Amino acid sequence: MYMYQRIKDLREDSDLSQRELVEKLDIHKTTYANYETGKRDIPMRFAIMLAKHYNVSLDYIAGLTRKKIPLNKD
C-alpha cells in the first residue's frame, strides 16, 4: 500500500474531512490533497505530524506494516 493511500484511509477511519484535518494540523488544503492523491511526496516532518495525530507508527503510515502499532511514548 502506498503512503498516500494510507493517510487517506487513516483520515477516513477517523471520520474527518480533508478540511477538518487541515484545520487541525494547520496546513493548506491543496497541499494536503496533493499528499493524499500522490501528486506530492509527503515530507518526513509531516509524516511524523500525522503519526502523532493518529497515534500510529511511521512504519504503518509508510505501508511497511499492517499493524496500527501506537507510537512509543518514551
mmCIF file of the N, C-alpha and C atoms, coordinates in Angstrom:
data_MODEL
# 
_entry.id   MODEL 
# 
loop_
_atom_site.group_PDB 
_atom_site.id 
_atom_site.type_symbol 
_atom_site.label_atom_id 
_atom_site.label_alt_id 
_atom_site.label_comp_id 
_atom_site.label_asym_id 
_atom_site.label_entity_id 
_atom_site.label_seq_id 
_atom_site.pdbx_PDB_ins_code 
_atom_site.Cartn_x 
_atom_site.Cartn_y 
_atom_site.Cartn_z 
_atom_site.occupancy 
_atom_site.B_iso_or_equiv 
_atom_site.pdbx_formal_charge 
_atom_site.auth_seq_id 
_atom_site.auth_comp_id 
_atom_site.auth_asym_id 
_atom_site.auth_atom_id 
_atom_site.pdbx_PDB_model_num 
ATOM 1   N N  . MET A 1 1  ? 0.853   -1.178 0.000  1.00 0.00 ? 1  MET A N  1 
ATOM 2   C CA . MET A 1 1  ? 0.000   0.000  0.000  1.00 0.00 ? 1  MET A CA 1 
ATOM 3   C C  . MET A 1 1  ? 0.892   1.232  0.000  1.00 0.00 ? 1  MET A C  1 
ATOM 4   N N  . TYR A 1 2  ? 0.507   2.198  -0.771 1.00 0.00 ? 2  TYR A N  1 
ATOM 5   C CA . TYR A 1 2  ? 1.267   3.429  -0.851 1.00 0.00 ? 2  TYR A CA 1 
ATOM 6   C C  . TYR A 1 2  ? 0.937   4.358  0.312  1.00 0.00 ? 2  TYR A C  1 
ATOM 7   N N  . MET A 1 3  ? 1.901   5.182  0.637  1.00 0.00 ? 3  MET A N  1 
ATOM 8   C CA . MET A 1 3  ? 1.772   6.092  1.764  1.00 0.00 ? 3  MET A CA 1 
ATOM 9   C C  . MET A 1 3  ? 0.553   7.002  1.606  1.00 0.00 ? 3  MET A C  1 
ATOM 10  N N  . TYR A 1 4  ? 0.320   7.487  0.392  1.00 0.00 ? 4  TYR A N  1 
ATOM 11  C CA . TYR A 1 4  ? -0.802  8.406  0.203  1.00 0.00 ? 4  TYR A CA 1 
ATOM 12  C C  . TYR A 1 4  ? -2.139  7.724  0.454  1.00 0.00 ? 4  TYR A C  1 
ATOM 13  N N  . GLN A 1 5  ? -2.257  6.454  0.109  1.00 0.00 ? 5  GLN A N  1 
ATOM 14  C CA . GLN A 1 5  ? -3.496  5.728  0.379  1.00 0.00 ? 5  GLN A CA 1 
ATOM 15  C C  . GLN A 1 5  ? -3.667  5.505  1.881  1.00 0.00 ? 5  GLN A C  1 
ATOM 16  N N  . ARG A 1 6  ? -2.562  5.242  2.555  1.00 0.00 ? 6  ARG A N  1 
ATOM 17  C CA . ARG A 1 6  ? -2.619  5.008  3.995  1.00 0.00 ? 6  ARG A CA 1 
ATOM 18  C C  . ARG A 1 6  ? -3.102  6.250  4.731  1.00 0.00 ? 6  ARG A C  1 
ATOM 19  N N  . ILE A 1 7  ? -2.603  7.446  4.344  1.00 0.00 ? 7  ILE A N  1 
ATOM 20  C CA . ILE A 1 7  ? -3.038  8.639  5.063  1.00 0.00 ? 7  ILE A CA 1 
ATOM 21  C C  . ILE A 1 7  ? -4.503  8.963  4.760  1.00 0.00 ? 7  ILE A C  1 
ATOM 22  N N  . LYS A 1 8  ? -4.943  8.645  3.564  1.00 0.00 ? 8  LYS A N  1 
ATOM 23  C CA . LYS A 1 8  ? -6.361  8.839  3.236  1.00 0.00 ? 8  LYS A CA 1 
ATOM 24  C C  . LYS A 1 8  ? -7.223  7.902  4.075  1.00 0.00 ? 8  LYS A C  1 
ATOM 25  N N  . ASP A 1 9  ? -6.800  6.634  4.159  1.00 0.00 ? 9  ASP A N  1 
ATOM 26  C CA . ASP A 1 9  ? -7.551  5.660  4.959  1.00 0.00 ? 9  ASP A CA 1 
ATOM 27  C C  . ASP A 1 9  ? -7.606  6.063  6.431  1.00 0.00 ? 9  ASP A C  1 
ATOM 28  N N  . LEU A 1 10 ? -6.490  6.542  6.971  1.00 0.00 ? 10 LEU A N  1 
ATOM 29  C CA . LEU A 1 10 ? -6.464  6.984  8.366  1.00 0.00 ? 10 LEU A CA 1 
ATOM 30  C C  . LEU A 1 10 ? -7.435  8.132  8.587  1.00 0.00 ? 10 LEU A C  1 
ATOM 31  N N  . ARG A 1 11 ? -7.440  9.075  7.661  1.00 0.00 ? 11 ARG A N  1 
ATOM 32  C CA . ARG A 1 11 ? -8.347  10.220 7.790  1.00 0.00 ? 11 ARG A CA 1 
ATOM 33  C C  . ARG A 1 11 ? -9.799  9.766  7.735  1.00 0.00 ? 11 ARG A C  1 
ATOM 34  N N  . GLU A 1 12 ? -10.114 8.908  6.762  1.00 0.00 ? 12 GLU A N  1 
ATOM 35  C CA . GLU A 1 12 ? -11.493 8.436  6.624  1.00 0.00 ? 12 GLU A CA 1 
ATOM 36  C C  . GLU A 1 12 ? -11.912 7.579  7.817  1.00 0.00 ? 12 GLU A C  1 
ATOM 37  N N  . ASP A 1 13 ? -10.987 6.753  8.323  1.00 0.00 ? 13 ASP A N  1 
ATOM 38  C CA . ASP A 1 13 ? -11.293 5.929  9.503  1.00 0.00 ? 13 ASP A CA 1 
ATOM 39  C C  . ASP A 1 13 ? -11.581 6.800  10.733 1.00 0.00 ? 13 ASP A C  1 
ATOM 40  N N  . SER A 1 14 ? -11.025 8.004  10.737 1.00 0.00 ? 14 SER A N  1 
ATOM 41  C CA . SER A 1 14 ? -11.250 8.936  11.843 1.00 0.00 ? 14 SER A CA 1 
ATOM 42  C C  . SER A 1 14 ? -12.470 9.819  11.594 1.00 0.00 ? 14 SER A C  1 
ATOM 43  N N  . ASP A 1 15 ? -13.189 9.551  10.507 1.00 0.00 ? 15 ASP A N  1 
ATOM 44  C CA . ASP A 1 15 ? -14.377 10.336 10.138 1.00 0.00 ? 15 ASP A CA 1 
ATOM 45  C C  . ASP A 1 15 ? -14.083 11.829 10.029 1.00 0.00 ? 15 ASP A C  1 
ATOM 46  N N  . LEU A 1 16 ? -12.945 12.148 9.412  1.00 0.00 ? 16 LEU A N  1 
ATOM 47  C CA . LEU A 1 16 ? -12.569 13.541 9.203  1.00 0.00 ? 16 LEU A CA 1 
ATOM 48  C C  . LEU A 1 16 ? -12.611 13.868 7.720  1.00 0.00 ? 16 LEU A C  1 
ATOM 49  N N  . SER A 1 17 ? -13.077 15.055 7.408  1.00 0.00 ? 17 SER A N  1 
ATOM 50  C CA . SER A 1 17 ? -12.956 15.544 6.038  1.00 0.00 ? 17 SER A CA 1 
ATOM 51  C C  . SER A 1 17 ? -11.549 16.116 5.884  1.00 0.00 ? 17 SER A C  1 
ATOM 52  N N  . GLN A 1 18 ? -11.133 16.326 4.642  1.00 0.00 ? 18 GLN A N  1 
ATOM 53  C CA . GLN A 1 18 ? -9.830  16.951 4.442  1.00 0.00 ? 18 GLN A CA 1 
ATOM 54  C C  . GLN A 1 18 ? -9.807  18.321 5.114  1.00 0.00 ? 18 GLN A C  1 
ATOM 55  N N  . ARG A 1 19 ? -10.884 19.058 4.983  1.00 0.00 ? 19 ARG A N  1 
ATOM 56  C CA . ARG A 1 19 ? -10.947 20.401 5.577  1.00 0.00 ? 19 ARG A CA 1 
ATOM 57  C C  . ARG A 1 19 ? -10.746 20.338 7.099  1.00 0.00 ? 19 ARG A C  1 
ATOM 58  N N  . GLU A 1 20 ? -11.421 19.404 7.753  1.00 0.00 ? 20 GLU A N  1 
ATOM 59  C CA . GLU A 1 20 ? -11.292 19.285 9.211  1.00 0.00 ? 20 GLU A CA 1 
ATOM 60  C C  . GLU A 1 20 ? -9.861  18.947 9.601  1.00 0.00 ? 20 GLU A C  1 
ATOM 61  N N  . LEU A 1 21 ? -9.244  18.028 8.866  1.00 0.00 ? 21 LEU A N  1 
ATOM 62  C CA . LEU A 1 21 ? -7.881  17.621 9.201  1.00 0.00 ? 21 LEU A CA 1 
ATOM 63  C C  . LEU A 1 21 ? -6.894  18.759 8.995  1.00 0.00 ? 21 LEU A C  1 
ATOM 64  N N  . VAL A 1 22 ? -6.976  19.444 7.863  1.00 0.00 ? 22 VAL A N  1 
ATOM 65  C CA . VAL A 1 22 ? -6.004  20.516 7.611  1.00 0.00 ? 22 VAL A CA 1 
ATOM 66  C C  . VAL A 1 22 ? -6.170  21.659 8.601  1.00 0.00 ? 22 VAL A C  1 
ATOM 67  N N  . GLU A 1 23 ? -7.383  21.880 9.076  1.00 0.00 ? 23 GLU A N  1 
ATOM 68  C CA . GLU A 1 23 ? -7.571  22.902 10.111 1.00 0.00 ? 23 GLU A CA 1 
ATOM 69  C C  . GLU A 1 23 ? -6.903  22.482 11.415 1.00 0.00 ? 23 GLU A C  1 
ATOM 70  N N  . LYS A 1 24 ? -7.005  21.201 11.762 1.00 0.00 ? 24 LYS A N  1 
ATOM 71  C CA . LYS A 1 24 ? -6.352  20.703 12.986 1.00 0.00 ? 24 LYS A CA 1 
ATOM 72  C C  . LYS A 1 24 ? -4.835  20.769 12.878 1.00 0.00 ? 24 LYS A C  1 
ATOM 73  N N  . LEU A 1 25 ? -4.304  20.455 11.682 1.00 0.00 ? 25 LEU A N  1 
ATOM 74  C CA . LEU A 1 25 ? -2.858  20.388 11.506 1.00 0.00 ? 25 LEU A CA 1 
ATOM 75  C C  . LEU A 1 25 ? -2.258  21.695 10.989 1.00 0.00 ? 25 LEU A C  1 
ATOM 76  N N  . ASP A 1 26 ? -3.119  22.660 10.684 1.00 0.00 ? 26 ASP A N  1 
ATOM 77  C CA . ASP A 1 26 ? -2.686  23.977 10.227 1.00 0.00 ? 26 ASP A CA 1 
ATOM 78  C C  . ASP A 1 26 ? -1.799  23.900 8.980  1.00 0.00 ? 26 ASP A C  1 
ATOM 79  N N  . ILE A 1 27 ? -2.312  23.224 7.954  1.00 0.00 ? 27 ILE A N  1 
ATOM 80  C CA . ILE A 1 27 ? -1.637  23.205 6.656  1.00 0.00 ? 27 ILE A CA 1 
ATOM 81  C C  . ILE A 1 27 ? -2.658  23.575 5.587  1.00 0.00 ? 27 ILE A C  1 
ATOM 82  N N  . HIS A 1 28 ? -2.175  23.880 4.403  1.00 0.00 ? 28 HIS A N  1 
ATOM 83  C CA . HIS A 1 28 ? -3.050  24.274 3.304  1.00 0.00 ? 28 HIS A CA 1 
ATOM 84  C C  . HIS A 1 28 ? -3.761  23.050 2.730  1.00 0.00 ? 28 HIS A C  1 
ATOM 85  N N  . LYS A 1 29 ? -5.039  23.192 2.427  1.00 0.00 ? 29 LYS A N  1 
ATOM 86  C CA . LYS A 1 29 ? -5.848  22.078 1.943  1.00 0.00 ? 29 LYS A CA 1 
ATOM 87  C C  . LYS A 1 29 ? -5.306  21.503 0.635  1.00 0.00 ? 29 LYS A C  1 
ATOM 88  N N  . THR A 1 30 ? -4.877  22.353 -0.279 1.00 0.00 ? 30 THR A N  1 
ATOM 89  C CA . THR A 1 30 ? -4.351  21.869 -1.564 1.00 0.00 ? 30 THR A CA 1 
ATOM 90  C C  . THR A 1 30 ? -3.090  21.046 -1.353 1.00 0.00 ? 30 THR A C  1 
ATOM 91  N N  . THR A 1 31 ? -2.242  21.494 -0.454 1.00 0.00 ? 31 THR A N  1 
ATOM 92  C CA . THR A 1 31 ? -1.015  20.743 -0.158 1.00 0.00 ? 31 THR A CA 1 
ATOM 93  C C  . THR A 1 31 ? -1.368  19.359 0.355  1.00 0.00 ? 31 THR A C  1 
ATOM 94  N N  . TYR A 1 32 ? -2.287  19.308 1.326  1.00 0.00 ? 32 TYR A N  1 
ATOM 95  C CA . TYR A 1 32 ? -2.677  18.009 1.865  1.00 0.00 ? 32 TYR A CA 1 
ATOM 96  C C  . TYR A 1 32 ? -3.342  17.147 0.801  1.00 0.00 ? 32 TYR A C  1 
ATOM 97  N N  . ALA A 1 33 ? -4.210  17.719 -0.003 1.00 0.00 ? 33 ALA A N  1 
ATOM 98  C CA . ALA A 1 33 ? -4.892  16.957 -1.060 1.00 0.00 ? 33 ALA A CA 1 
ATOM 99  C C  . ALA A 1 33 ? -3.872  16.352 -2.016 1.00 0.00 ? 33 ALA A C  1 
ATOM 100 N N  . ASN A 1 34 ? -2.808  17.084 -2.297 1.00 0.00 ? 34 ASN A N  1 
ATOM 101 C CA . ASN A 1 34 ? -1.751  16.551 -3.169 1.00 0.00 ? 34 ASN A CA 1 
ATOM 102 C C  . ASN A 1 34 ? -0.995  15.397 -2.515 1.00 0.00 ? 34 ASN A C  1 
ATOM 103 N N  . TYR A 1 35 ? -0.841  15.426 -1.204 1.00 0.00 ? 35 TYR A N  1 
ATOM 104 C CA . TYR A 1 35 ? -0.224  14.300 -0.499 1.00 0.00 ? 35 TYR A CA 1 
ATOM 105 C C  . TYR A 1 35 ? -1.125  13.070 -0.606 1.00 0.00 ? 35 TYR A C  1 
ATOM 106 N N  . GLU A 1 36 ? -2.405  13.297 -0.414 1.00 0.00 ? 36 GLU A N  1 
ATOM 107 C CA . GLU A 1 36 ? -3.361  12.186 -0.377 1.00 0.00 ? 36 GLU A CA 1 
ATOM 108 C C  . GLU A 1 36 ? -3.564  11.542 -1.743 1.00 0.00 ? 36 GLU A C  1 
ATOM 109 N N  . THR A 1 37 ? -3.361  12.299 -2.802 1.00 0.00 ? 37 THR A N  1 
ATOM 110 C CA . THR A 1 37 ? -3.518  11.748 -4.153 1.00 0.00 ? 37 THR A CA 1 
ATOM 111 C C  . THR A 1 37 ? -2.201  11.256 -4.733 1.00 0.00 ? 37 THR A C  1 
ATOM 112 N N  . GLY A 1 38 ? -1.114  11.498 -4.027 1.00 0.00 ? 38 GLY A N  1 
ATOM 113 C CA . GLY A 1 38 ? 0.184   11.051 -4.508 1.00 0.00 ? 38 GLY A CA 1 
ATOM 114 C C  . GLY A 1 38 ? 0.830   12.005 -5.488 1.00 0.00 ? 38 GLY A C  1 
ATOM 115 N N  . LYS A 1 39 ? 0.278   13.208 -5.648 1.00 0.00 ? 39 LYS A N  1 
ATOM 116 C CA . LYS A 1 39 ? 0.850   14.193 -6.559 1.00 0.00 ? 39 LYS A CA 1 
ATOM 117 C C  . LYS A 1 39 ? 2.100   14.848 -5.980 1.00 0.00 ? 39 LYS A C  1 
ATOM 118 N N  . ARG A 1 40 ? 2.222   14.815 -4.664 1.00 0.00 ? 40 ARG A N  1 
ATOM 119 C CA . ARG A 1 40 ? 3.407   15.338 -3.981 1.00 0.00 ? 40 ARG A CA 1 
ATOM 120 C C  . ARG A 1 40 ? 3.875   14.307 -2.974 1.00 0.00 ? 40 ARG A C  1 
ATOM 121 N N  . ASP A 1 41 ? 5.189   14.221 -2.815 1.00 0.00 ? 41 ASP A N  1 
ATOM 122 C CA . ASP A 1 41 ? 5.747   13.351 -1.784 1.00 0.00 ? 41 ASP A CA 1 
ATOM 123 C C  . ASP A 1 41 ? 5.469   13.955 -0.415 1.00 0.00 ? 41 ASP A C  1 
ATOM 124 N N  . ILE A 1 42 ? 5.236   13.081 0.543  1.00 0.00 ? 42 ILE A N  1 
ATOM 125 C CA . ILE A 1 42 ? 4.954   13.527 1.897  1.00 0.00 ? 42 ILE A CA 1 
ATOM 126 C C  . ILE A 1 42 ? 6.281   13.749 2.624  1.00 0.00 ? 42 ILE A C  1 
ATOM 127 N N  . PRO A 1 43 ? 6.549   14.982 3.073  1.00 0.00 ? 43 PRO A N  1 
ATOM 128 C CA . PRO A 1 43 ? 7.798   15.231 3.798  1.00 0.00 ? 43 PRO A CA 1 
ATOM 129 C C  . PRO A 1 43 ? 7.816   14.477 5.131  1.00 0.00 ? 43 PRO A C  1 
ATOM 130 N N  . MET A 1 44 ? 8.993   14.111 5.562  1.00 0.00 ? 44 MET A N  1 
ATOM 131 C CA . MET A 1 44 ? 9.147   13.367 6.809  1.00 0.00 ? 44 MET A CA 1 
ATOM 132 C C  . MET A 1 44 ? 8.522   14.121 7.986  1.00 0.00 ? 44 MET A C  1 
ATOM 133 N N  . ARG A 1 45 ? 8.710   15.422 8.063  1.00 0.00 ? 45 ARG A N  1 
ATOM 134 C CA . ARG A 1 45 ? 8.161   16.186 9.187  1.00 0.00 ? 45 ARG A CA 1 
ATOM 135 C C  . ARG A 1 45 ? 6.634   16.100 9.214  1.00 0.00 ? 45 ARG A C  1 
ATOM 136 N N  . PHE A 1 46 ? 6.008   16.047 8.049  1.00 0.00 ? 46 PHE A N  1 
ATOM 137 C CA . PHE A 1 46 ? 4.559   15.927 8.007  1.00 0.00 ? 46 PHE A CA 1 
ATOM 138 C C  . PHE A 1 46 ? 4.125   14.501 8.337  1.00 0.00 ? 46 PHE A C  1 
ATOM 139 N N  . ALA A 1 47 ? 4.885   13.503 7.882  1.00 0.00 ? 47 ALA A N  1 
ATOM 140 C CA . ALA A 1 47 ? 4.580   12.115 8.222  1.00 0.00 ? 47 ALA A CA 1 
ATOM 141 C C  . ALA A 1 47 ? 4.638   11.928 9.736  1.00 0.00 ? 47 ALA A C  1 
ATOM 142 N N  . ILE A 1 48 ? 5.612   12.555 10.378 1.00 0.00 ? 48 ILE A N  1 
ATOM 143 C CA . ILE A 1 48 ? 5.731   12.495 11.837 1.00 0.00 ? 48 ILE A CA 1 
ATOM 144 C C  . ILE A 1 48 ? 4.524   13.158 12.490 1.00 0.00 ? 48 ILE A C  1 
ATOM 145 N N  . MET A 1 49 ? 4.109   14.301 11.950 1.00 0.00 ? 49 MET A N  1 
ATOM 146 C CA . MET A 1 49 ? 2.938   15.002 12.476 1.00 0.00 ? 49 MET A CA 1 
ATOM 147 C C  . MET A 1 49 ? 1.697   14.105 12.382 1.00 0.00 ? 49 MET A C  1 
ATOM 148 N N  . LEU A 1 50 ? 1.536   13.414 11.262 1.00 0.00 ? 50 LEU A N  1 
ATOM 149 C CA . LEU A 1 50 ? 0.395   12.516 11.090 1.00 0.00 ? 50 LEU A CA 1 
ATOM 150 C C  . LEU A 1 50 ? 0.479   11.322 12.035 1.00 0.00 ? 50 LEU A C  1 
ATOM 151 N N  . ALA A 1 51 ? 1.680   10.776 12.201 1.00 0.00 ? 51 ALA A N  1 
ATOM 152 C CA . ALA A 1 51 ? 1.859   9.644  13.113 1.00 0.00 ? 51 ALA A CA 1 
ATOM 153 C C  . ALA A 1 51 ? 1.444   10.032 14.533 1.00 0.00 ? 51 ALA A C  1 
ATOM 154 N N  . LYS A 1 52 ? 1.838   11.213 14.947 1.00 0.00 ? 52 LYS A N  1 
ATOM 155 C CA . LYS A 1 52 ? 1.452   11.691 16.273 1.00 0.00 ? 52 LYS A CA 1 
ATOM 156 C C  . LYS A 1 52 ? -0.055  11.926 16.353 1.00 0.00 ? 52 LYS A C  1 
ATOM 157 N N  . HIS A 1 53 ? -0.609  12.521 15.312 1.00 0.00 ? 53 HIS A N  1 
ATOM 158 C CA . HIS A 1 53 ? -2.046  12.816 15.308 1.00 0.00 ? 53 HIS A CA 1 
ATOM 159 C C  . HIS A 1 53 ? -2.874  11.536 15.412 1.00 0.00 ? 53 HIS A C  1 
ATOM 160 N N  . TYR A 1 54 ? -2.514  10.522 14.639 1.00 0.00 ? 54 TYR A N  1 
ATOM 161 C CA . TYR A 1 54 ? -3.272  9.270  14.604 1.00 0.00 ? 54 TYR A CA 1 
ATOM 162 C C  . TYR A 1 54 ? -2.767  8.232  15.608 1.00 0.00 ? 54 TYR A C  1 
ATOM 163 N N  . ASN A 1 55 ? -1.646  8.542  16.292 1.00 0.00 ? 55 ASN A N  1 
ATOM 164 C CA . ASN A 1 55 ? -1.022  7.619  17.241 1.00 0.00 ? 55 ASN A CA 1 
ATOM 165 C C  . ASN A 1 55 ? -0.718  6.268  16.600 1.00 0.00 ? 55 ASN A C  1 
ATOM 166 N N  . VAL A 1 56 ? -0.019  6.337  15.476 1.00 0.00 ? 56 VAL A N  1 
ATOM 167 C CA . VAL A 1 56 ? 0.436   5.124  14.776 1.00 0.00 ? 56 VAL A CA 1 
ATOM 168 C C  . VAL A 1 56 ? 1.913   5.301  14.450 1.00 0.00 ? 56 VAL A C  1 
ATOM 169 N N  . SER A 1 57 ? 2.563   4.203  14.145 1.00 0.00 ? 57 SER A N  1 
ATOM 170 C CA . SER A 1 57 ? 3.985   4.258  13.821 1.00 0.00 ? 57 SER A CA 1 
ATOM 171 C C  . SER A 1 57 ? 4.202   4.815  12.413 1.00 0.00 ? 57 SER A C  1 
ATOM 172 N N  . LEU A 1 58 ? 5.407   5.313  12.183 1.00 0.00 ? 58 LEU A N  1 
ATOM 173 C CA . LEU A 1 58 ? 5.772   5.746  10.836 1.00 0.00 ? 58 LEU A CA 1 
ATOM 174 C C  . LEU A 1 58 ? 5.779   4.569  9.877  1.00 0.00 ? 58 LEU A C  1 
ATOM 175 N N  . ASP A 1 59 ? 6.124   3.382  10.383 1.00 0.00 ? 59 ASP A N  1 
ATOM 176 C CA . ASP A 1 59 ? 6.082   2.181  9.542  1.00 0.00 ? 59 ASP A CA 1 
ATOM 177 C C  . ASP A 1 59 ? 4.669   1.934  9.021  1.00 0.00 ? 59 ASP A C  1 
ATOM 178 N N  . TYR A 1 60 ? 3.679   2.179  9.855  1.00 0.00 ? 60 TYR A N  1 
ATOM 179 C CA . TYR A 1 60 ? 2.295   1.994  9.430  1.00 0.00 ? 60 TYR A CA 1 
ATOM 180 C C  . TYR A 1 60 ? 1.933   3.017  8.353  1.00 0.00 ? 60 TYR A C  1 
ATOM 181 N N  . ILE A 1 61 ? 2.287   4.255  8.576  1.00 0.00 ? 61 ILE A N  1 
ATOM 182 C CA . ILE A 1 61 ? 1.989   5.293  7.585  1.00 0.00 ? 61 ILE A CA 1 
ATOM 183 C C  . ILE A 1 61 ? 2.698   5.002  6.268  1.00 0.00 ? 61 ILE A C  1 
ATOM 184 N N  . ALA A 1 62 ? 3.916   4.511  6.343  1.00 0.00 ? 62 ALA A N  1 
ATOM 185 C CA . ALA A 1 62 ? 4.683   4.204  5.137  1.00 0.00 ? 62 ALA A CA 1 
ATOM 186 C C  . ALA A 1 62 ? 4.204   2.938  4.442  1.00 0.00 ? 62 ALA A C  1 
ATOM 187 N N  . GLY A 1 63 ? 3.328   2.185  5.081  1.00 0.00 ? 63 GLY A N  1 
ATOM 188 C CA . GLY A 1 63 ? 2.832   0.957  4.477  1.00 0.00 ? 63 GLY A CA 1 
ATOM 189 C C  . GLY A 1 63 ? 3.751   -0.232 4.660  1.00 0.00 ? 63 GLY A C  1 
ATOM 190 N N  . LEU A 1 64 ? 4.679   -0.131 5.614  1.00 0.00 ? 64 LEU A N  1 
ATOM 191 C CA . LEU A 1 64 ? 5.622   -1.220 5.853  1.00 0.00 ? 64 LEU A CA 1 
ATOM 192 C C  . LEU A 1 64 ? 5.053   -2.299 6.764  1.00 0.00 ? 64 LEU A C  1 
ATOM 193 N N  . THR A 1 65 ? 3.958   -1.978 7.437  1.00 0.00 ? 65 THR A N  1 
ATOM 194 C CA . THR A 1 65 ? 3.276   -2.939 8.295  1.00 0.00 ? 65 THR A CA 1 
ATOM 195 C C  . THR A 1 65 ? 1.777   -2.687 8.217  1.00 0.00 ? 65 THR A C  1 
ATOM 196 N N  . ARG A 1 66 ? 1.012   -3.726 8.481  1.00 0.00 ? 66 ARG A N  1 
ATOM 197 C CA . ARG A 1 66 ? -0.440  -3.583 8.501  1.00 0.00 ? 66 ARG A CA 1 
ATOM 198 C C  . ARG A 1 66 ? -0.974  -3.365 9.915  1.00 0.00 ? 66 ARG A C  1 
ATOM 199 N N  . LYS A 1 67 ? -0.086  -3.459 10.901 1.00 0.00 ? 67 LYS A N  1 
ATOM 200 C CA . LYS A 1 67 ? -0.487  -3.312 12.305 1.00 0.00 ? 67 LYS A CA 1 
ATOM 201 C C  . LYS A 1 67 ? -0.412  -1.854 12.723 1.00 0.00 ? 67 LYS A C  1 
ATOM 202 N N  . LYS A 1 68 ? -1.494  -1.356 13.297 1.00 0.00 ? 68 LYS A N  1 
ATOM 203 C CA . LYS A 1 68 ? -1.530  0.014  13.803 1.00 0.00 ? 68 LYS A CA 1 
ATOM 204 C C  . LYS A 1 68 ? -0.861  0.049  15.187 1.00 0.00 ? 68 LYS A C  1 
ATOM 205 N N  . ILE A 1 69 ? 0.444   -0.018 15.168 1.00 0.00 ? 69 ILE A N  1 
ATOM 206 C CA . ILE A 1 69 ? 1.207   -0.007 16.408 1.00 0.00 ? 69 ILE A CA 1 
ATOM 207 C C  . ILE A 1 69 ? 1.267   1.434  16.920 1.00 0.00 ? 69 ILE A C  1 
ATOM 208 N N  . PRO A 1 70 ? 0.825   1.658  18.167 1.00 0.00 ? 70 PRO A N  1 
ATOM 209 C CA . PRO A 1 70 ? 0.867   3.025  18.719 1.00 0.00 ? 70 PRO A CA 1 
ATOM 210 C C  . PRO A 1 70 ? 2.310   3.533  18.805 1.00 0.00 ? 70 PRO A C  1 
ATOM 211 N N  . LEU A 1 71 ? 2.445   4.833  18.766 1.00 0.00 ? 71 LEU A N  1 
ATOM 212 C CA . LEU A 1 71 ? 3.760   5.440  18.925 1.00 0.00 ? 71 LEU A CA 1 
ATOM 213 C C  . LEU A 1 71 ? 4.335   5.106  20.284 1.00 0.00 ? 71 LEU A C  1 
ATOM 214 N N  . ASN A 1 72 ? 5.627   4.957  20.343 1.00 0.00 ? 72 ASN A N  1 
ATOM 215 C CA . ASN A 1 72 ? 6.320   4.751  21.603 1.00 0.00 ? 72 ASN A CA 1 
ATOM 216 C C  . ASN A 1 72 ? 6.362   6.085  22.325 1.00 0.00 ? 72 ASN A C  1 
ATOM 217 N N  . LYS A 1 73 ? 5.862   6.151  23.514 1.00 0.00 ? 73 LYS A N  1 
ATOM 218 C CA . LYS A 1 73 ? 5.766   7.411  24.272 1.00 0.00 ? 73 LYS A CA 1 
ATOM 219 C C  . LYS A 1 73 ? 7.052   7.769  25.015 1.00 0.00 ? 73 LYS A C  1 
ATOM 220 N N  . ASP A 1 74 ? 8.129   7.016  24.838 1.00 0.00 ? 74 ASP A N  1 
ATOM 221 C CA . ASP A 1 74 ? 9.384   7.300  25.535 1.00 0.00 ? 74 ASP A CA 1 
ATOM 222 C C  . ASP A 1 74 ? 10.001  8.592  25.082 1.00 0.00 ? 74 ASP A C  1 
# 
